[in-house]
Amino acid sequence: MNVSHRPTAAASAEDARLADMVAAGTKALEDGDLRQALGCYESVITTFPDRPEGHNNLGALWASLGEWTRAEACFDRVVALLPENPHVLYNRGVMRSHLGRHVEAGGDFAAALTLSPNDPDLHNNLGVSQYLRGNPDGARRHLEKALRLRPDYANALMNLCDVDESCGEIGRAVERCRQFLSENENAAVRRRLFDLHATAGRAHLDAACGAAEALLAAHPDDTPVRQKLGRLMTARHALGESPQCALAEA
């Protein structure tokens, strides 16, 4: 037999007071009063130290201000209170990623995945942390899983392209973008495809310039090659430097 328990009047009053205090902090944020919002959330923590709401809201506020260390400390407390909540582990993992602690961040994302194995954001972020820890194969596995779970996940697609490019597989990255764009319209992915083509073009120009310089070293009077080298160098200068890879979390 299942027995239902009604909350006591004291518990209901506590929940109502907590909700009012959190709402006051939210209202202060909406009004742009950060000092008041901080005060509200800190009051929630002081009044209800063993409830996760205040710690979580304060952590989110610190995160929005780029105060990653302070935000992590808040999410540490939420994890202690809700150790089986994948969203809390995810939040702390993101803070640790911002702090450059990718091993610990990956641990949070992996732990969250055991609780929520089909979350594409978790696979994306774990893929990024794997790559930043020097494991491109592990990164690909999780990023590809993220795309299987959410085929229009442009962030995961571009992260995969960054992994491919860093491994010298630009052709593979180009094909990924083309396949994605055949099914989804996305301006960011189109820009990424353009950058990949530009990078590949720069590599071909570098090789052509090197071949021309070697030819001229052996045959300095070869005027047509010298003219072509000038045009190649102009084109290479126009392309500029190749863009840097920058994997992104969800």
C-alpha positions, 0 to 999 in steps of 0.5 A, spaced: 500 500 500 502 506 498 501 512 503 501 519 501 504 524 506 501 531 506 506 537 507 506 540 514 504 547 515 511 549 517 514 546 510 509 549 506 510 556 509 518 555 508 517 553 501 513 559 500 518 564 504 523 561 499 519 562 493 518 569 495 525 571 496 528 567 490 522 571 486 525 578 489 532 576 486 529 574 480 525 581 479 531 585 481 535 582 476 530 583 471 530 591 473 538 591 472 539 591 479 545 586 480 547 589 487 540 587 490 539 581 486 546 578 489 543 581 496 537 577 495 540 570 493 545 571 499 539 572 504 536 565 501 543 562 502 543 565 509 536 563 511 536 556 507 543 553 507 541 546 506 536 548 500 539 548 493 535 554 490 539 560 493 546 556 491 544 555 484 541 562 483 547 565 485 551 561 481 548 562 475 548 570 477 556 569 478 556 565 471 553 571 467 558 576 470 564 571 468 566 570 475 567 563 474 571 561 481 565 564 485 560 560 480 563 554 481 563 554 489 556 555 488 555 549 484 559 545 488 554 546 494 548 544 489 552 538 487 553 536 494 545 537 495 543 534 489 549 529 487 544 525 482 542 531 478 545 531 471 544 539 470 547 541 476 553 537 474 553 540 467 553 547 470 559 545 474 563 542 469 562 549 464 565 553 470 571 548 470 571 549 463 572 556 463 577 556 468 581 551 464 580 545 468 578 540 463 580 534 466 575 536 472 570 538 467 570 532 463 569 528 470 563 532 471 560 531 464 562 524 464 558 523 471 552 527 468 552 522 462 551 516 466 545 519 469 542 522 462 546 518 457 542 521 451 543 529 452 546 532 446 549 538 450 553 533 455 556 529 449 558 536 446 561 539 452 565 532 454 567 532 446 570 539 447 574 537 454 576 531 451 579 534 445 582 540 450 585 534 454 589 531 447 584 526 445 581 527 438 578 520 437 574 521 444 572 528 442 570 525 435 566 520 438 562 524 443 561 530 438 558 525 433 554 522 438 551 529 439 549 530 432 546 523 432 542 525 437 540 532 434 542 532 427 541 540 427 546 541 432 550 546 429 555 547 435 557 540 435 558 540 427 563 546 427 566 543 433 567 536 429 570 541 424 575 544 428 577 537 431 578 535 423 582 541 421 587 540 427 588 533 425 590 536 418 583 533 415 580 539 412 577 535 406 573 531 412 571 537 415 568 540 408 564 534 407 561 534 414 559 541 413 556 540 406 552 534 408 549 538 414 548 544 409 544 539 405 539 538 410 539 544 414 540 552 413 545 555 418 549 561 416 555 560 421 556 553 418 556 556 411 561 561 414 565 555 417 565 552 410 568 558 407 573 558 412 575 551 411 576 552 403 580 559 404 585 555 409 585 549 404 586 554 398 592 558 403 595 551 404 595 550 396 598 557 395 603 555 400 605 549 396 605 552 389 609 558 392 614 553 395 615 549 388 615 556 384 621 558 389 625 552 388 624 552 380 627 559 380 632 557 384 634 552 379 632 556 373 632 564 375 631 566 368 624 563 368 620 569 367 613 566 366 614 562 373 617 568 376 610 572 374 606 566 376 609 566 383 608 574 384 600 573 382 600 567 387 604 571 393 598 576 392 593 571 392 596 568 399 597 575 402 589 577 400 587 570 404 591 572 410 592 568 416 588 561 417 583 562 422 584 559 429 580 553 431 576 555 437 571 549 440 565 551 443 561 548 449 554 548 449 
